[in-house]
Amino acid sequence: MTPAEAAVGRLVVCPTPIGNLEDVTPRVLAALASADVVACEDTRHTKVLLDRYGIRARLVSVHEHNEGSRAEELLARMRAGAVVALVSDAGTPLVSDPGFGLVRACVAAGIGLEVLPGPSAVVTAVVASGLPVDSWRFVGFLPRSRRQLEALLADTPETLVAFESPRRLAATLGVLAARDPGRPVAVCRELTKLHEEVRRGTAAELQAHYRESPPRGELVLVCGAAPPGRAQREEGLAAVRELVEAGAKARPAAAAVAKLTGVGANELYRALTAGR
């Protein structure tokens, strides 16, 4: 970046530690110290990091409830030459965190965008899982709908990475274990923090463990790829279950879905009754 470019207003995306404050990079600290405004998800949370490194900065909040209106204000500042540093509470902004609207607005307005490398719970977890990293898919927070969850878990020909609530982890693993008990899974908890834990095993093993020992803290769930050929069957089973929940009888529902999907009606019926 030339001195002339550095003088132009722009947005600098700054990843922050996911737990251990020592993981912040020198470039991010320099960007935060020199920015005219630091746009953050929670000003109180960001202030802890800034105080740790003796940085005084003007903070404004940018979260899911005000990002639209705040983006216009920050765009006006950047058009006038201000440098805005964007951070989230932890990790890289936009990755299941606010900031996409602001970044998109900057791109549309032709305002400079600089993205600094840094911590990410997603990348840390997929590497720590011990599962294949040549092809993986991050889906943010897992859906609460059982049908959507089953379809997602079934339709993943690559390693699946997701955020999950400690309260729902055992139930989610139960859904996975009911369909594929031997599927490899890793639960990454409190990454980079004092009580960091990475537990690896099959879906059935981890479901049994967390059913008896509910976890605490922030979690990243990493699942091995679904076995080839299961996706269509799982989608059909989810459709049959939805029809039954709506009041249809199991056998006619299985027969109807079988005609649409090509999956055997008896296979769908047996899988449905076995899961009850």
Residue pairs with C-beta under 8 A, 6 or more apart in sequence:
1 114
5 112
7 81
8 81
8 112
9 77
9 78
9 79
9 80
9 81
9 82
9 83
9 84
9 111
9 112
10 78
10 83
10 84
10 106
10 111
10 112
10 113
10 114
11 74
11 78
11 84
11 85
11 86
11 102
11 103
11 106
11 111
11 112
11 113
11 114
12 31
12 35
12 83
12 84
12 85
12 86
12 114
12 115
12 116
13 86
13 92
13 93
13 94
13 99
13 103
13 113
13 114
13 115
13 116
14 28
14 31
14 32
14 85
14 86
14 87
14 93
14 116
14 118
15 25
15 28
15 87
15 91
15 92
15 93
15 116
15 117
15 118
15 119
15 120
16 24
16 28
16 46
16 49
16 87
16 88
16 89
16 90
16 91
16 118
16 119
17 23
17 24
17 49
17 90
17 119
17 192
18 90
18 91
18 119
18 120
18 121
18 124
18 191
18 192
19 90
19 190
19 191
19 192
19 193
19 196
20 192
20 193
21 48
21 49
21 52
23 118
23 119
23 192
24 49
24 53
24 118
24 119
25 116
25 117
25 118
27 116
28 116
28 118
29 53
29 55
31 85
31 116
32 38
32 50
32 55
32 57
32 85
32 87
33 55
33 57
34 83
35 57
35 83
35 84
35 85
36 58
36 77
36 82
36 83
36 84
37 57
37 58
37 59
37 60
37 74
37 77
37 82
37 83
37 84
37 85
38 46
38 50
38 57
38 58
38 59
38 60
38 84
38 85
38 87
39 60
39 61
39 62
39 70
39 74
39 84
39 85
39 86
39 87
39 102
40 46
40 59
40 60
40 61
40 62
40 86
40 87
40 88
40 89
41 61
41 62
41 63
41 87
41 88
41 89
41 97
41 98
42 61
42 63
42 89
43 59
43 60
43 61
45 89
46 59
46 87
46 89
47 59
50 56
50 57
57 85
60 70
60 73
60 74
61 70
62 70
62 71
62 74
62 86
62 98
62 99
62 102
63 98
64 98
67 98
67 99
67 101
67 102
68 101
70 102
71 101
71 102
71 105
72 105
74 84
74 102
75 105
75 106
75 109
75 111
77 84
78 84
78 106
78 111
79 109
79 111
86 93
86 99
86 102
86 103
87 93
88 94
88 97
88 98
88 99
89 97
90 119
90 121
91 97
91 119
91 120
91 121
91 122
92 118
92 119
92 120
93 99
94 100
94 103
95 120
95 122
95 138
96 140
96 141
96 163
103 113
106 112
106 113
107 113
119 192
121 163
121 188
121 191
121 218
121 220
122 138
122 161
122 220
124 188
124 191
124 192
124 220
125 161
125 186
125 188
125 191
125 220
125 222
126 133
126 136
126 159
126 161
126 222
127 133
128 186
128 188
128 191
128 198
129 159
129 186
129 188
129 198
129 200
129 222
130 186
130 200
131 159
131 184
131 186
131 222
131 223
131 224
132 158
132 159
132 224
132 225
133 159
135 157
135 158
135 159
136 158
136 159
136 160
136 161
137 156
137 158
137 159
137 160
137 161
138 161
138 162
139 152
139 160
139 161
139 162
140 162
140 163
141 162
141 163
141 164
141 165
142 149
142 152
142 162
142 163
142 164
142 168
142 172
142 221
143 149
143 152
144 168
146 175
146 238
146 241
147 238
147 239
147 241
147 242
149 172
149 175
150 175
150 179
150 234
150 237
150 238
151 234
151 235
151 238
152 160
153 160
153 175
153 176
153 179
153 223
153 226
153 234
154 179
154 226
154 230
154 231
154 233
154 234
154 235
154 238
155 226
155 231
155 234
155 235
156 223
156 225
156 226
157 225
157 226
157 228
157 231
158 225
159 222
159 223
159 224
159 225
160 222
160 223
160 224
160 225
161 220
161 221
161 222
162 220
162 221
162 223
163 218
163 219
163 220
163 221
164 172
164 219
164 220
164 221
165 219
166 214
166 215
166 216
166 217
166 219
167 214
169 187
169 210
169 214
169 215
169 219
169 221
170 207
170 210
170 211
170 214
172 221
173 185
173 203
173 206
173 207
173 210
174 207
174 211
176 183
176 185
176 203
176 207
176 223
177 183
177 202
177 203
177 204
177 207
178 275
179 230
179 234
180 203
180 226
180 227
180 230
181 202
181 203
181 204
182 202
182 203
182 204
183 202
183 203
183 223
183 224
183 226
183 227
184 200
184 201
184 202
184 203
184 223
184 224
185 200
185 201
185 202
185 203
185 206
185 221
185 222
185 223
185 224
186 198
186 199
186 200
186 221
186 222
187 197
187 198
187 199
187 206
187 210
187 215
187 219
187 220
187 221
187 222
188 197
188 198
188 219
188 220
188 221
188 222
189 195
189 196
189 197
189 198
189 199
189 215
189 216
189 217
189 218
189 219
190 196
190 197
190 217
190 218
191 218
191 220
193 217
195 217
199 206
199 209
201 209
203 223
226 234
232 261
232 262
232 263
233 263
233 267
233 268
233 271
235 261
236 257
236 258
236 260
236 261
236 263
236 268
237 268
237 271
237 272
237 275
239 257
239 260
239 261
240 250
240 253
240 254
240 257
240 268
240 269
240 272
241 272
241 275
243 253
243 256
243 257
244 250
244 253
244 272
250 269
250 272
250 273
251 265
251 269
254 265
254 266
254 268
254 269
254 272
255 265
257 263
257 265
257 268
258 264
258 265
258 268
